[in-house]
Amino acid sequence: MTRWSAGDAIVVREVWEGQVFQARPAVVIEDEPAQTMLFVPGGARCGLPIGDDGRELRLPDRPWRLRVGERGPNSILSFAWPDTPYAVLRWSTDARTPVWYVNLQDPMRRTVLGFDTVDHALDVIVELDGRWWWKDEDELAEAVERGLFSAEEAATFRAHGERAAARILDREPPFDRDWSDWRPDPAWRPPVLPVGWDRV
């Protein structure tokens, strides 16, 4: 499958047992053999999983339908690497404080629409001053309790999270620069969910 070019609009989907669970449109910044960089603008309209009670689901532990809705006001830079079970996002908290956000997930699989993955529930927040902590430990525990992941898998996710945090703190590229001054090319069109985004 051919690589994407800078400015291409794609979709990154979380697919669970053959069904799309979440989807977000993105613009390709770079798609090279060693690294893929994506941009998700603030306010992007994403595919969200909705349970029978009308609320958004955090885990694929019950039937869901997909609804398109706006996802967060802050733009995101995303970095991913081949055969690597996480992506690292550069984003800002509600207080506008920039952080590195490690999203533990299956390595991204290339598709005709973009990339598919499976989220591992657990995340890591790495502050620019070197502090870091786990996010959504309770969500991972619930996922294990409900049989979505095994205890052994959960331990593996933690090990990957620790390695990702070390990679950031050791300032390995691309974490050797601040990225605060990065801006998308004004010629790029805002990405939207493409036709067929909800079907595997």
ZALO-252828 format. One line per field, with one value per residue (C-alpha): residue number from 0; residue in three letters; x, y, z. Coordinates in Angstrom, 3 decimals, padded with zeros to 6 digits. Each point is the difference from the previous one (the first is absolute). Example, Ala and Ser with C-alpha at 12.3 -4.5 7.8 and 13.67 -1.06 7.14 Angstrom:
REM ZALO-252828
nr <- (0,1)
rest <- (ala,ser)
X <- (012.300,001.370)
Y <- (-004.500,003.440)
Z <- (007.800,-000.660)
//
This chain:
REM ZALO-252828
nr <- (0,1,2,3,4,5,6,7,8,9,10,11,12,13,14,15,16,17,18,19,20,21,22,23,24,25,26,27,28,29,30,31,32,33,34,35,36,37,38,39,40,41,42,43,44,45,46,47,48,49,50,51,52,53,54,55,56,57,58,59,60,61,62,63,64,65,66,67,68,69,70,71,72,73,74,75,76,77,78,79,80,81,82,83,84,85,86,87,88,89,90,91,92,93,94,95,96,97,98,99,100,101,102,103,104,105,106,107,108,109,110,111,112,113,114,115,116,117,118,119,120,121,122,123,124,125,126,127,128,129,130,131,132,133,134,135,136,137,138,139,140,141,142,143,144,145,146,147,148,149,150,151,152,153,154,155,156,157,158,159,160,161,162,163,164,165,166,167,168,169,170,171,172,173,174,175,176,177,178,179,180,181,182,183,184,185,186,187,188,189,190,191,192,193,194,195,196,197,198,199)
rest <- (met,thr,arg,trp,ser,ala,gly,asp,ala,ile,val,val,arg,glu,val,trp,glu,gly,gln,val,phe,gln,ala,arg,pro,ala,val,val,ile,glu,asp,glu,pro,ala,gln,thr,met,leu,phe,val,pro,gly,gly,ala,arg,cys,gly,leu,pro,ile,gly,asp,asp,gly,arg,glu,leu,arg,leu,pro,asp,arg,pro,trp,arg,leu,arg,val,gly,glu,arg,gly,pro,asn,ser,ile,leu,ser,phe,ala,trp,pro,asp,thr,pro,tyr,ala,val,leu,arg,trp,ser,thr,asp,ala,arg,thr,pro,val,trp,tyr,val,asn,leu,gln,asp,pro,met,arg,arg,thr,val,leu,gly,phe,asp,thr,val,asp,his,ala,leu,asp,val,ile,val,glu,leu,asp,gly,arg,trp,trp,trp,lys,asp,glu,asp,glu,leu,ala,glu,ala,val,glu,arg,gly,leu,phe,ser,ala,glu,glu,ala,ala,thr,phe,arg,ala,his,gly,glu,arg,ala,ala,ala,arg,ile,leu,asp,arg,glu,pro,pro,phe,asp,arg,asp,trp,ser,asp,trp,arg,pro,asp,pro,ala,trp,arg,pro,pro,val,leu,pro,val,gly,trp,asp,arg,val)
X <- (000.000,001.419,001.023,-001.913,001.247,000.171,-003.404,-001.993,-003.183,-000.387,-001.848,001.470,-002.410,-000.191,-001.353,-001.197,-000.804,-000.793,-002.073,001.002,-000.083,001.423,001.246,001.737,000.979,003.589,002.379,003.262,003.111,002.494,-000.306,003.503,001.256,001.367,-002.766,-003.537,-001.106,-003.642,-001.925,-003.511,-001.405,-001.959,-003.731,000.354,-003.227,000.696,-001.873,-000.937,-001.375,-003.408,-001.603,-003.679,-000.373,001.137,003.324,003.443,001.774,003.565,000.326,-001.390,-001.658,-003.582,-001.821,000.520,-001.013,002.129,-000.830,001.959,000.874,002.610,002.977,001.862,001.159,003.752,001.968,002.211,003.291,000.363,003.208,000.015,002.626,-000.085,-000.604,-000.272,-002.945,-000.645,-000.347,001.163,-002.183,001.062,-002.960,-001.023,-001.990,-003.023,002.414,001.806,003.053,001.758,000.647,000.986,-002.850,000.929,-002.929,000.657,-001.456,000.639,002.542,-001.863,-001.134,-000.110,-003.364,-001.418,-001.531,002.898,000.947,-001.761,001.023,-001.362,000.225,001.437,-001.927,003.101,001.836,003.007,000.312,003.536,000.470,002.639,001.749,000.588,-002.860,-002.170,-002.906,-002.497,-003.404,-003.114,001.379,-003.569,-001.159,002.622,-000.957,-003.625,000.975,001.861,-002.915,-002.394,002.261,001.047,003.667,001.842,002.077,003.079,-000.916,-000.552,003.508,001.406,-001.835,001.626,003.455,-000.585,-001.167,003.158,002.145,-001.908,000.428,003.744,000.240,-001.577,002.040,003.219,-000.942,000.292,-001.218,-002.596,-000.050,003.225,-001.942,-002.903,-002.463,-001.936,000.845,-001.227,-002.976,-001.915,000.370,-002.813,-000.611,-001.102,-003.748,-001.619,-000.385,-003.441,-001.130,000.094,-002.709,000.194,001.733,-002.488,000.491,002.918)
Y <- (000.000,003.390,002.591,003.193,003.430,003.167,001.671,-003.183,-000.298,-003.447,-001.645,-001.766,-002.584,-002.188,-003.327,-002.575,-003.550,001.168,003.040,003.645,001.293,003.496,001.996,003.351,001.840,001.176,001.672,-001.730,002.026,-002.754,-003.663,-001.437,-003.551,001.005,002.321,001.181,003.470,001.080,003.154,000.017,003.537,001.177,-000.473,-002.833,-001.949,-003.585,-003.283,-000.719,-003.208,000.451,-002.541,-000.869,002.657,002.731,000.605,-000.296,-003.247,-000.176,-003.765,-002.350,-002.166,000.264,000.663,003.452,002.188,002.717,003.691,002.834,002.737,002.613,-001.279,002.564,003.536,-000.648,-001.040,-003.071,-001.037,-003.769,-002.018,-003.750,-002.545,-003.412,-002.987,002.323,-000.594,003.654,003.401,003.209,003.083,003.583,001.855,002.488,-000.556,002.136,002.428,000.307,-001.700,-002.056,-003.648,-003.229,-002.505,-003.651,-001.886,-003.699,-001.913,-002.682,001.041,001.941,-002.069,001.735,-000.048,001.566,002.734,000.609,-002.098,-002.411,-000.920,-001.298,002.215,-001.607,002.217,001.042,003.233,001.960,003.753,001.408,003.607,002.091,000.410,-003.760,-001.080,-002.819,-002.103,-002.611,001.026,-002.209,-002.770,-000.561,-000.392,-002.681,-001.804,000.035,-001.278,-002.915,-000.708,-000.088,-002.348,002.435,-000.478,-002.525,000.881,-001.026,002.373,002.808,-000.557,000.159,003.287,001.448,-001.067,001.688,003.142,000.110,-000.363,002.773,002.329,-000.729,000.716,003.417,000.847,-001.039,002.512,-002.498,001.494,001.369,000.942,001.958,003.109,001.926,-000.035,002.951,002.067,-002.604,001.065,-001.866,001.091,002.525,-001.658,-003.231,-000.514,-000.954,-003.793,-001.595,-003.570,-001.635,-002.115,-003.480,001.085,-002.030,-003.284,-002.422)
Z <- (000.000,-000.989,002.529,000.619,-001.048,002.091,000.034,-000.670,002.063,001.600,002.892,003.034,001.377,003.056,-001.179,002.481,-001.171,-003.514,000.986,-000.001,003.574,-000.558,-002.963,-000.341,-003.183,-000.308,-002.426,-000.881,000.826,-000.737,-000.926,-000.185,000.633,003.407,001.210,-000.693,001.125,-000.033,000.900,001.481,000.105,003.010,-000.386,-002.515,-000.430,000.999,000.103,003.614,001.597,001.635,002.309,000.321,002.707,-002.407,001.734,-001.569,000.865,001.250,-000.511,-002.675,002.651,-001.279,-003.282,-001.487,-002.905,-001.549,000.132,-001.592,002.465,000.794,002.001,002.083,-000.834,000.103,-003.082,000.178,-001.570,-000.097,-000.428,-000.707,-001.024,-001.696,002.278,003.022,002.366,000.772,-001.606,001.667,-000.252,000.541,001.423,002.653,003.152,000.836,001.633,-003.367,001.441,-002.693,000.859,-001.701,000.056,-000.551,-001.469,000.520,-002.929,-002.596,-002.638,-002.682,-002.984,-003.359,-001.836,-003.168,002.199,002.400,003.026,002.371,003.539,003.333,003.067,003.159,002.467,001.984,-000.847,001.267,000.497,-000.177,001.101,-001.710,003.368,000.208,002.258,-001.292,001.164,-001.098,-001.314,000.002,002.205,001.193,-003.587,-000.679,003.220,-001.115,-003.446,001.611,002.333,-002.967,-001.965,-002.725,000.923,002.165,003.054,-001.983,-002.813,002.506,001.398,-003.534,-000.617,003.120,-001.163,-003.363,001.798,002.099,-003.121,-001.755,002.984,000.065,-003.720,000.541,003.105,-001.769,-002.719,-002.809,-003.311,-000.523,003.690,-000.305,-001.017,001.490,-002.950,001.444,-003.065,-002.482,-002.118,-002.711,-003.590,-000.624,-003.367,001.699,000.025,003.328,000.097,000.132,000.475,-003.453,-001.561,001.503,003.217,002.070,-001.861,000.282)
//
